[in-house]
Amino acid sequence: MKRFQWYVLQAMYMGFILTIYSIPLMILNLDMKGSITYWVVSTWFASFIWAFTSFLRVALNFGKMVSVKDADFIPG
């Protein structure tokens, strides 16, 4: 469960960082001719892929945890 909580925190942090990182990219008019601009956009795209796969990892693990059947009879 601690690992699952770490996955959730990592996905949330990456989503927050990606949101803050995306705001200047929406406002600025960037041309892709400069090498710095290329690396800024490439880093954004890599962060997006990481955040998306982190979300998928959390969603798939949560689906596995929820799909476990409950016991009908609980002794005690």
NORMOSUL-V796656 format. One record per backbone hydrogen bond with DSSP energy under -1.0 kcal/mol. CO is the residue of the C=O (numbers start at 1). NH is the residue of the N-H. E is the energy in kcal/mol with one decimal. If there is no record, write none. Layout:
CO&NH&E  CO&NH&E
This chain:
1&5&-2.5  2&6&-2.0  3&7&-2.2  4&8&-2.2  5&9&-2.5  6&10&-2.6  7&11&-2.4  8&12&-2.4  9&13&-2.7  10&14&-2.5  11&15&-2.1  12&16&-2.2  13&17&-2.9  14&18&-2.6  15&19&-1.9  16&20&-2.4  17&21&-2.5  18&22&-1.6  19&23&-1.2  22&26&-1.7  23&27&-1.6  24&28&-2.8  34&38&-1.6  35&39&-1.9  36&40&-2.2  37&41&-2.4  38&42&-2.4  39&43&-2.3  40&44&-1.9  41&45&-2.5  42&46&-2.4  43&47&-2.2  44&48&-2.3  45&49&-2.3  46&50&-2.2  47&51&-2.7  48&52&-2.6  49&53&-2.5  50&54&-2.1  51&55&-2.2  52&56&-2.3  53&57&-2.3  54&58&-2.1  55&59&-2.7  56&60&-2.9  57&61&-2.2  58&62&-2.4  59&63&-2.2  60&64&-1.9  61&65&-2.1  62&66&-2.3  63&67&-1.5
